[in-house]
Amino acid sequence: MVLTSVGKMVGLQKKTSGIRNICILAHVDHGKTTLADCLISSNGIISSRLAGKLRYLDSREDEQIRGITMKSSAISLHFVKGDQEYLINLIDSPGHVDFSSEVSTAVRLCDGCIIVVDAVEGVCPQTQAVLRQAWLENIRPVLVINKIDRLIVELKLTPQEAYLHLKNILEQINAVTGALFTSKVLEERAEKETESESISDTAPGDQIYDWSAGLEDTDDSHLYFSPDHGNVVFASAIDGWGFGIEHFARLYSQKIGIKPAVLLKTLWGDYYLNTKAKKIMKGDQSKGKKPLFVQLVLDNIWSLYEAVMKRDKEKIEKIVTSLGLKIGARESRHADPKVHLNAICSQWLPISDAVLSMVCNKLPSPLEITAERVEKLMCVGARTFDSLPPETQELKSAFMKCSSEGTAPVIVFVSKMFAVDAKALPHNKPRPLTQEEIAHRRELAKRRHAEKLAANQGKELSEKPPSENLSEVTGNTGDTKGEEQQLTGQVDIMTSKAMKQEADNKESFIAFARVFSGVVQRGQKIFVLGPKYDPAESLHKLSSQCSATNDLPLVPHMTCCTLENLYLLMGRELEDLEEVPAGNVLG
């Protein structure tokens, strides 16, 4: 795919409905960074051959050496689906328990998340922790069951066994979600009970107890992961393939002649295909039949793996021609069958298409932020939203609108600060020269060369035998002048070297942030409120008309600053921006 220009990204930032701010969450080594590599390669930033090996978002040296993510890092991707264009701000987060603070900084900036689960290991402690974190932060999750190739190559399961294993993993994940939901409902009920108790203490008369838990009345069907809801993708990031069942529903609806909507509901579950009657029947296990998912999906993937691993050329050619793919000679002749497999699978079921279309369909845009989440972002510690001053509470509507109009207040949430080598900043990077600059430099070089020639000729003349004492004296003064110039030149070189060394060792701090309202512009003066800032204590010290440009009284945990530079975060690279509208992640 063609590399997207920064200008294009800036244009997409202004269409808030097409923005998706997402992070990838998982247990350590479940394949988050490999999945991120596959998504990045779809934008032409890295080669698809290097996806999974490069670990592009692990930009620190220690991350590359240890092979794990330690800091969350962001990148912006462009995705086209039909006639709709999307800007996806993707944040990769660590899976190791020691870096769980990095996960919470990533989650704060997002509206949705991709939960990645290893198909062999299933639900691990950190998987439960990230599910809980996503639940507490009110962000919507989608699921990617990764490393399905391990079920074929390592565990050597049959398609039927693999289906039961995947079903089991889904049940485990949904059990965690169910437990979180139940605890929330019971918590709310307990709060209501304490309120009613305090009222009943004051009111005389008989006490009536309500024993229902409240679980029967509340609908939780939208919370769970199910392939027929379109919020689950089965994948192998290292082999470059992934799919949601809607892909196969569309494919087989033409072949079998059954409506896609019917196939979508029956492809996952206890249904089988009666080939004689061309009907889908229920109860596959009781009748000893293959479930539809095994028959139409897994059997095909298993037979492809088997053919490639056993180097069955005839079968491979048959599969490739039936799928209408073009595989290069280099890949098909490669000594490692995995390379050949990757070439076929990544064309047949590209993982980036499956995951990004699920993200665009199922995860909300910044305009769909919930009131509950806004209140959580505005409150610090044990403080509740109702206890905030009315002026602060009014800002809730600005969060909800997520407007980029000139009248909207500018609200930026900074989730962390990270250090960047001064050399990596865009204005310190060597840029390509323009034609005028090249011509000017050529002119300077010519002039220097002419001066050097003239100086050498002068030296030769001065070395000739002196005709008079006068010329000797002038010669001496010339020598001392030359020596002085040489010394000053050496001093200049030494000081410039020292300055360069100092600049090389310098680090700059960049804020990892998101704009929730208004438009942030370079050179703008803003208030910076620390995590301990309390509006109830501080608002009365400020006048209602004050702005960040005025001289302000001393207020604890509040300062003013000027936004010197704004950056588009592109993994290891930073790109200069003039302004950033609401709903975007920035540096």
Stockholm file with secondary structure:
# STOCKHOLM 1.0

chainA/1-587         MVLTSVGKMVGLQKKTSGIRNICILAHVDHGKTTLADCLISSNGIISSRLAGKLRYLDSREDEQIRGITMKSSAISLHFVKGDQEYLINLIDSPGHVDFSSEVSTAVRLCDGCIIVVDAVEGVCPQTQAVLRQAWLENIRPVLVINKIDRLIVELKLTPQEAYLHLKNILEQINAVTGALFTSKVLEERAEKETESESISDTAPGDQIYDWSAGLEDTDDSHLYFSPDHGNVVFASAIDGWGFGIEHFARLYSQKIGIKPAVLLKTLWGDYYLNTKAKKIMKGDQSKGKKPLFVQLVLDNIWSLYEAVMKRDKEKIEKIVTSLGLKIGARESRHADPKVHLNAICSQWLPISDAVLSMVCNKLPSPLEITAERVEKLMCVGARTFDSLPPETQELKSAFMKCSSEGTAPVIVFVSKMFAVDAKALPHNKPRPLTQEEIAHRRELAKRRHAEKLAANQGKELSEKPPSENLSEVTGNTGDTKGEEQQLTGQVDIMTSKAMKQEADNKESFIAFARVFSGVVQRGQKIFVLGPKYDPAESLHKLSSQCSATNDLPLVPHMTCCTLENLYLLMGRELEDLEEVPAGNVLG
#=GR chainA/1-587 SS CCCCCHHHHHHHHTCGGGEEEEEEEESTTSSHHHHHHHHHHTTTSSCTTTTTTSCTTCCSHHHHHHTSCCSCEEEEEEEEETTEEEEEEEEECCCSGGGHHHHHHHHHTCSEEEEEEETTTCSCHHHHHHHHHHHHTTCEEEEEEECTHHHHHTSCCCHHHHHHHHHHHHHHHHHHHHHHHHHHHHHHHHHHHHHHHHHHHHSCSCCCCCCCCSTTTSCCGGGSCCGGGTCEEEEEGGGTEEECHHHHHHHHHHHHCCCHHHHHHHSSSSEEEETTTTEEEECTTTTTCCCHHIIIIIHHHHHHHHHHHTTCHHHHHHHHHHHTCCCCHHHHTCSSHHHHHHHHHHHHSBHHHHHHHHHHHHSCCGGGCCHHHHHHHHCCTTCCGGGSCHHHHTHHHHHHHTCCSTTSCCEEEEEEEEEEEGGGSGGGSCCCCCHHHHHHHHHHHHHHHHHHHHHHHHHHHHHSCCSSHHHHHHHHHHHHHHHHHHHHHHHHHHHHHHHHHHHHHCEEEEEEEEEEESCEETTCEEEEECTTCCHHHHGGGSCTTCCTTSCCCCCTTEEEEECCCEEEEETTEEEEESEECTTCEEC
#=GC SS_cons         CCCCCHHHHHHHHTCGGGEEEEEEEESTTSSHHHHHHHHHHTTTSSCTTTTTTSCTTCCSHHHHHHTSCCSCEEEEEEEEETTEEEEEEEEECCCSGGGHHHHHHHHHTCSEEEEEEETTTCSCHHHHHHHHHHHHTTCEEEEEEECTHHHHHTSCCCHHHHHHHHHHHHHHHHHHHHHHHHHHHHHHHHHHHHHHHHHHHHSCSCCCCCCCCSTTTSCCGGGSCCGGGTCEEEEEGGGTEEECHHHHHHHHHHHHCCCHHHHHHHSSSSEEEETTTTEEEECTTTTTCCCHHIIIIIHHHHHHHHHHHTTCHHHHHHHHHHHTCCCCHHHHTCSSHHHHHHHHHHHHSBHHHHHHHHHHHHSCCGGGCCHHHHHHHHCCTTCCGGGSCHHHHTHHHHHHHTCCSTTSCCEEEEEEEEEEEGGGSGGGSCCCCCHHHHHHHHHHHHHHHHHHHHHHHHHHHHHSCCSSHHHHHHHHHHHHHHHHHHHHHHHHHHHHHHHHHHHHHCEEEEEEEEEEESCEETTCEEEEECTTCCHHHHGGGSCTTCCTTSCCCCCTTEEEEECCCEEEEETTEEEEESEECTTCEEC
//
